[in-house]
Structure formats: structure tokens, C-alpha cells
Amino acid sequence: MGTLYYGDNLTILREQVKEESVDLVYLDPPFNSNASYNVLFKAPDGHESHAQMEAFEDTWHWNETAEKAFDEVMQSGNSDAAEMLRAMRSFLHDNDMMAYLAMMAVRLLELHRVLKQTGSLYLHCDPTASHYLKILLDAIFGKRNYKNEIIWCYRKWSVAAGQFVRNHDDIHFVTKSGGGGGAAFNVLYTDPSKGTMKRWKGQKQQAFFEDGVRKATSLENETAQSPMPDWWEISIINPNAVERLGYPTQKPQTLLERIIQASSNVGDVVLDPFCGCGTTVHAAQKLKREWIGIDITHLAISLIQKRLRDAFGPIPIDIRGTPKDLEGAVALAAQDKYQFQWWAVSLVDAIPYGGKKKGADSGIDGFIYFKPDGKITEKAIVSVKGGENVGVGMIRDLIAVVDREKAKMGVLISLAEPTAPMKKEAIAAGFYKTEYGEYAKIQILTVEQLFAGHKPDMPWIDSTVFKKAKREMKGTQEKLL
């Protein structure tokens, strides 16, 4: 079983992940990619403008949180990490880069703690901060435990003024213990040359391409394959690829599978503390590893669930940190109204709309698209209210938004019980009539009802608006392993 956590990964690492319980860590911490995250939806016309979510902003600034992270490293007991971070601050001063490094240092200390003695860590970054992060890794893990700087090469069309085009990322590979510590490592091999492939015939050629693991099989020993070098040419995900889910910095699954295959074995625990759209946990599930994913948005957690269901079917997933009852929902609404809205919208399988910077409230928190005749797509407006004070004005506002947006229906999700006048006003709005039946034009669902399994009463939902992960073929895991 895999486990998904919602929340700050530092808190979760400290409170939920046991010491020396993880075999492999992969992390791709965002830094100044100028991208909005969790853009994993599209409208029926193929455009994504209705769901430009800014659920997680990857800009770091020197503030009280960064100062606290710095102080925690100073008091961590790791003198090498403390002195290195202090020297960096003296050189960089209090700016965005220094805030990023302080935030990363305190998390790397926790990741070192949760790794088994035989564990490994892969830190993915771009050249902007790579050199600083390598020094932090030397201080925390020990320079003798630094194994490789892996260069991930890819081709993309871009223009660079006054410099060469940047077509690579850096991945720092370290282990918790030295060469004698027994860190797990499976030697991987490069693909055969064209000449070798020509010499192979039939069964041998087919056997190689079915063996996605590329370990030292007898077939490869016979042909003296070379161990894989520390530069990997793997294509980025093109915009039209089936694999692409819409996440701006989504990494190829092939890249994560290679890392997991090299530094873990079947049944090992893989952790991604910045799991984003879930590529790491997807690859871990495919390769029969246990896994832990952490993300700071409810939106990401719900979408990773959907990705895994699409790819693997109804697999068991332990979800932690999301509301499990009314009390939990009330607490989330009080803590962060945006997270509450995104979580509530996911309960009715709607596409979230807007973000923290959307400006004036449009009255829309999500869309549900449906096809009343199986052909033409229509939409319903979803509005979420997380406060205790509810009134009939909310229903009137929703009716106005439905009319303004030329929608057919509206759904109000309320944390509090609706009043009698609210119910009366919703009924007075009438029905949306189709040749297959009629449906209340305005529907009210409480969070408590959603916990009980209630859903909006609507025609056939248009599932094509959700970008679906490719289904993993039955037996794929066995072939890979």
C-alpha cells in the first residue's frame, strides 16, 4: 500500500515518518520555474484557461519562515551543515536563494534521518542552485557518500542570448552510508548499439525490449553491455504526449523508473516529499515498491489518487491529512479557505476554477461538465461555502451566476446546514429538463452528505475533461521485474 500525505513536508517528515524507515528518496524541489502548479484539467474544447490553478507558488522569499528554518539548522546538532549554511548566508545575504537553501537544508536533515543506512537520495535541480545544493549534501551526508552528478539531457527548442542553450538538469545521487555500508544499487546497462541489434535475431531482440529493467541479464553478459554512465538522454514530455497530464514541470516516467530500478528493490519504500502530479509514486507502484508521497495542496492529493486509479484500477491508498469527518472539514475551512474549496470541489468530481490570485470572487469554484444527450457537453457551476453563516442570498447569487455563465445547473456545497429559505429558493429555481429526465436546476449538498456518499443528480458526466493517465497493462510489473 502507498501513502499520500497532505501538508508541509517538513512537519510530516518529523511527525509521521519513522527514523531509518525509507530506502530511497527522490525530490524535485521547485525553485523559480515561473510556473503555476497543478494545471491538470482541460475544458471540453481542449483549452486550459478555466483551471489555471496557482495552488502552490514556487517562489521563495526571505521571511520569518526562512529565518526559522535557518535557526533550526543552527540548532540541529549537525555542525557541518550549520557552518556551511552560515557561510552561504554570509556570501549570499538574505535573499530568495538563501531562503530556498535554508528551507532545503532543514528538510535534507530530516530526509537523512528517515533514510535507512542502506538508503539513497536523488536530488533533482536545475543549474541555478545545483552547486549550492551539492555543498549542502556534502555537509549533511558526508562528501565520501556523494556518488554521482547525473546529467539528464533532453532536446527542446529554445533561444539563449549570449550563452549556450540549457538542455539539461542535474540530479545529485548520494547514499547515507559509504561504500562499505551496503547501499542498494542495481547496475543498469545502456541500450545495445545498432550493430549489436542487427546481430541479434528474433527472440534475443524481443527479450531485450521486454526487459525494461535492463539489469545484468545473461543476454547482456553474453554481449558485454556497458554499465550505464552518469549522463542520461531521455526526452522531455512533449505537449501532445499521452503521458502529459498538464503539470508544467512534470518529469518523464522513464526517468523515475530508472532511478527506482537502480537504487531500490521490490518491496522497498520510496519517498517523494514534493510529489506534485505523482510521477514518482506512479513509477514506484508500477515497480512493486511501497511508497510515500507528500504534497502541500489538497488538489494535488486528489489528482494523484485519480492518476493511480486510471493507471492501476482500485488499488488501496492510505490518505492522511485530508478531512475524514465533519470536524476535520471545519478545521480545514478555518485553516485555509482555498484548500477547503479545492478539497470540496474534488468530492463531486468537478474541475476547480480560479486560484489565490483570482481577484474578486466570481462565484465559481468549479465546473462539472456533462452530456445530457451523450453528444453535446453542457456545464454546471459549483460554489463552495465554508462559513457557518449561510443564507438565502447564496442561492440567489448562484442562480445569477448560472444564468450569467449560460450554465444549465448549479451546485452549492455547504459546510453548514442550509436554512429552510435556502431550500425553498433552490426548489423555486425549477428544473433542467432533458428528453432523458429532469433534474433540479439548483442543488444543495452539505459536506456531511458528501461524506455519506451523496453526489449531484446530473446526466452523464463528461469524463473527457479530466486528463487520464495511461492504463498500465496487466502483467507489466511482472515483465519489468
VOTOR-919824 format. One record per residue (C-alpha): y negated, x negated, z. Coordinates in pm, whole numbers, plus 50000, padded with zeros to 5 digits. Layout:
% residues N
yy	xx	zz
Y	X	Z
...
This chain:
% residues 481
yy	xx	zz
50000	50000	50000
49646	49888	49925
49345	49946	50149
48990	50030	50044
48706	49990	50293
48358	50135	50263
48087	49934	50435
47927	49594	50481
48200	49338	50415
48079	49116	50699
48131	49391	50955
48465	49493	50807
48593	49136	50797
48502	49089	51162
48632	49422	51290
48916	49521	51058
49081	49212	50906
49302	49006	51132
49285	48630	51161
49513	48446	50917
49638	48766	50751
49531	48713	50389
49698	48498	50124
49434	48500	49852
49062	48579	49840
48869	48636	49519
48499	48710	49540
48231	48754	49280
47916	48800	49490
47626	48935	49283
47309	48733	49256
47013	48816	49033
47215	48955	48745
46936	49210	48692
47196	49482	48663
47235	49822	48818
47582	49867	48956
47843	50142	48938
47742	50276	48597
48086	50418	48533
48014	50751	48372
47904	50891	48040
47775	51226	47924
47973	51426	47664
47751	51287	47387
47852	50934	47489
47522	50834	47647
47499	50699	48000
47138	50791	48076
47235	51069	48316
47415	50834	48551
47219	50512	48575
47314	50455	48935
47142	50192	49145
47397	50221	49420
47385	49853	49501
47093	49625	49424
47193	49264	49375
46856	49117	49472
46846	48919	49795
46527	48856	49992
46443	48652	50299
46404	48909	50576
46533	48985	50925
46888	49028	50796
46882	48688	50626
46735	48528	50939
47011	48683	51149
47277	48552	50910
47126	48205	50934
47126	48219	51315
47490	48332	51321
47591	48031	51113
47397	47805	51352
47594	47954	51643
47930	47972	51464
48073	47654	51613
48118	47505	51266
47876	47214	51291
47926	47104	50931
47834	47450	50797
47538	47476	51034
47396	47135	50944
47445	47193	50572
47274	47531	50580
46991	47385	50789
46941	47109	50530
46937	47364	50249
46669	47566	50426
46460	47254	50471
46480	47190	50097
46462	47547	49959
46244	47707	50227
46256	48084	50294
46310	48240	49953
46558	48460	49766
46803	48177	49700
46803	48074	50066
46862	48435	50171
47159	48452	49936
47307	48129	50071
47265	48236	50434
47434	48570	50357
47716	48390	50176
47764	48122	50442
47826	48369	50724
48073	48560	50505
48255	48247	50390
48309	48157	50755
48480	48494	50807
48685	48459	50491
48803	48118	50612
48909	48283	50940
49114	48561	50777
49292	48329	50533
49640	48211	50621
49693	47836	50649
49867	47860	50311
49587	48071	50164
49344	48008	49879
48994	48126	49789
48835	48162	49444
48455	48196	49445
48314	48318	49115
47949	48245	49033
47711	48153	48754
47539	47813	48726
47229	47942	48907
47382	47900	49253
47710	47720	49178
47607	47378	49310
47477	47517	49638
47788	47726	49692
48015	47428	49627
47840	47234	49903
47886	47528	50140
48256	47541	50052
48288	47168	50127
48125	47224	50466
48337	47526	50561
48675	47445	50404
48653	47064	50402
48593	46863	50087
48956	46748	50074
49059	47112	50028
48847	47160	49717
49092	47189	49427
48910	47279	49108
48589	47386	48948
48733	47624	48690
48515	47684	48387
48558	48029	48239
48441	48005	47878
48356	48303	47661
48169	48377	47342
47869	48605	47332
47566	48649	47114
47258	48534	47299
46943	48332	47243
46822	48050	47467
46481	47889	47425
46467	47516	47493
46827	47491	47614
47187	47539	47509
47328	47890	47522
47506	47955	47854
47855	48074	47770
48048	48005	48088
48087	48095	48456
48204	47869	48738
48496	47956	48965
48541	47732	49270
48902	47708	49388
48965	47592	49747
49253	47612	49991
49246	47647	50367
49473	47351	50428
49513	47022	50242
49782	46908	50006
50041	46895	50283
49962	47244	50407
50183	47421	50158
49918	47636	49989
50083	47872	49744
50042	47760	49383
50245	47858	49081
50198	47625	48786
50078	47818	48483
50112	47694	48127
49897	47708	47818
49996	47913	47518
50215	47736	47263
50038	47572	46971
50052	47734	46629
50300	47469	46521
50528	47545	46817
50512	47917	46745
50615	47857	46387
50919	47663	46509
51016	47944	46746
51206	48223	46585
51273	48582	46681
51397	48611	47039
51223	48299	47171
50889	48403	47026
50919	48755	47163
51028	48629	47505
50714	48420	47545
50472	48700	47473
50652	48939	47706
50621	48686	47986
50260	48742	48091
50307	48520	48398
50353	48204	48192
50540	48017	48463
50765	47717	48404
51049	47911	48246
51344	47737	48083
51196	47834	47749
50875	47646	47822
51056	47348	47974
51251	47311	47652
50930	47280	47454
50740	47067	47709
50447	47305	47760
50135	47160	47919
50013	47280	48259
49703	47494	48235
49374	47296	48252
49068	47388	48455
48881	47546	48165
48986	47892	48055
48880	48056	47733
48905	48430	47797
48695	48679	47605
48442	48889	47789
48497	49264	47769
48327	49391	47456
48128	49716	47486
48388	49921	47299
48698	49785	47471
48938	50031	47631
48927	49819	47946
48550	49856	47987
48455	50114	48250
48078	50069	48229
48024	49825	48516
47768	49572	48388
47933	49263	48540
48295	49381	48501
48533	49088	48463
48837	49088	48229
49159	49189	48398
49329	48893	48231
49107	48659	48432
49204	48816	48764
49571	48834	48674
49571	48461	48604
49415	48382	48942
49653	48612	49130
49956	48477	48947
49859	48117	49022
49780	48143	49393
49995	48423	49533
50344	48567	49517
50494	48915	49516
50413	49091	49843
50122	48862	49934
49787	49004	50046
49492	48974	49806
49137	49042	49933
48819	49112	49735
48516	49163	49962
48287	49258	49670
48535	49474	49482
48286	49660	49260
48475	49853	48995
48813	49737	49126
48942	49485	48871
49091	49261	49142
49276	49541	49319
49395	49679	48984
49541	49339	48890
49694	49298	49238
49859	49641	49219
49997	49561	48874
50144	49233	49000
50302	49388	49312
50070	49235	49569
49931	49404	49876
49555	49425	49852
49230	49490	50040
48909	49592	49864
48567	49625	50028
48253	49776	49879
47920	49882	50021
47899	50212	49828
48099	50532	49855
48050	50572	49483
48249	50255	49410
48528	50352	49651
48579	50694	49491
48572	50546	49141
48824	50274	49227
49054	50549	49353
49020	50723	49018
49078	50400	48826
49400	50331	49014
49523	50690	48971
49455	50671	48598
49639	50339	48568
49930	50386	48808
49958	50753	48895
49961	50890	49251
50005	50564	49440
49933	50556	49817
49591	50412	49905
49457	50378	50258
49087	50468	50250
48883	50359	50551
48519	50411	50636
48477	50733	50439
48438	51064	50625
48769	51224	50720
48623	51525	50900
48301	51717	50952
48189	51485	51231
48224	51185	51002
48029	51360	50727
47746	51442	50969
47733	51076	51075
47718	50954	50714
47440	51202	50626
47237	51076	50921
47300	50712	50832
47227	50718	50458
47145	51032	50262
47212	50868	49925
47559	50752	50025
47625	51102	50160
47516	51260	49832
47735	51029	49623
48030	51088	49851
47985	51467	49845
47949	51473	49467
48279	51286	49434
48457	51562	49627
48400	51806	49341
48476	51551	49065
48117	51559	48945
47918	51285	48774
47649	51157	49013
47293	51164	48893
46991	50961	48991
46957	50679	49238
46747	50541	49519
46457	50480	49282
46466	50811	49100
46126	50913	49240
46056	51279	49301
46366	51485	49376
46475	51659	49056
46702	51896	49244
47004	51743	49071
47261	51528	49249
47540	51562	48996
47678	51729	48686
48010	51900	48626
48094	51934	48258
48340	52199	48144
48467	52362	47825
48484	52741	47860
48643	52780	47514
48821	52445	47509
48577	52314	47247
48209	52328	47339
48105	52140	47653
47873	52313	47900
47742	52187	48233
47693	52293	48593
47430	52148	48827
47543	52008	49163
47293	51995	49451
47381	51840	49788
47212	51929	50117
47295	51716	50418
47048	51853	50672
47101	52108	50946
46817	52334	50835
46927	52539	50537
46763	52847	50392
46745	53085	50101
46482	52868	49933
46755	52616	49847
46939	52878	49642
46622	52981	49462
46545	52619	49384
46896	52568	49245
46865	52877	49025
46538	52740	48888
46696	52402	48814
46994	52566	48640
46756	52761	48417
46533	52458	48354
46827	52238	48253
46985	52515	48044
47300	52484	48254
47549	52767	48291
47624	52737	48661
47508	52575	48984
47697	52446	49288
47534	52390	49626
47724	52158	49860
47602	52214	50215
47680	52024	50532
47568	52322	50739
47697	52678	50717
47494	52883	50468
47289	53172	50603
47351	53536	50512
47035	53548	50293
47160	53239	50105
47492	53406	50028
47315	53725	49923
47079	53536	49690
47370	53350	49532
47555	53675	49466
47240	53829	49316
47227	53548	49059
47514	53719	48880
47799	53578	48677
47861	53338	48395
48079	53537	48158
48324	53391	47909
48598	53551	47697
48848	53400	47942
48691	53531	48260
48372	53540	48463
48251	53302	48729
47982	53323	48994
47672	53162	48846
47570	53011	49181
47841	52892	49418
47807	52759	49771
48065	52521	49917
48042	52369	50262
48170	52020	50335
48421	52178	50572
48556	52392	50286
48585	52084	50066
48788	51911	50338
49015	52217	50331
49076	52172	49958
48835	52426	49809
48686	52347	49468
48421	52511	49248
48555	52807	49049
48495	52699	48690
48650	52698	48345
48845	52399	48219
48676	52077	48337
48590	51826	48064
48760	51512	48191
48647	51304	47893
48315	51233	48065
48496	51005	48310
48579	50667	48167
48951	50627	48224
49138	50309	48297
49422	50241	48058
49756	50364	48185
49984	50079	48291
50315	50121	48114
50615	50195	48330
50806	49875	48385
50505	49649	48318
50522	49500	48664
50887	49411	48626
50822	49243	48292
50537	49039	48434
50738	48928	48733
